[in-house]
Amino acid sequence: MTGITDNPEDRCIHEIDPETGMQHCYLVLPDGQRKQLVHPVRRTYRHLTCGTTTTMGQAIAETYAANPRFYSGTYCVYCRGHFPVGKHGEFVWDNIRSNEDRVNEGTLVGTINLRPEQAVRASAGER
């Protein structure tokens, strides 16, 4: 079981459990900032490399919803490691709980509604 902290100085965010590959704790935004959402709270994402879905804790999901670019990577339960998120990331949102989530499903984790094919075109200089 991993924990959370809103203290960027906490050493546990740099400690990795050798058995699971997970951090001992994850940095999240302070509670008040996590409630200022720009996206719906989505907890499940799919790793494009292996196809496995991972479900994150509520505080981490709220941090993504409040600031989609807060993290540079996230964890895959199958691959047992952290991999990039964002425009060139390896994860897409997978859970559907509402019509808004249905529209946003398949967008890259760590972006504001950017789909993988849009990121590839943007990297290639296409519009």
Buried (B, 14 or more C-beta within 10 A) or exposed (E): EBEBBBEEEBEBBEEEEEEBBBBBBBBBBEEEBBEEEEBBBBBBBBBBEEEEBBEBBEBBBBBBBBBBEBBEBBBBBEBEBBBBBBBEBBBBBBBBEEEEBEEBBBBBBBBEEBBBEBBEEEEEEEE
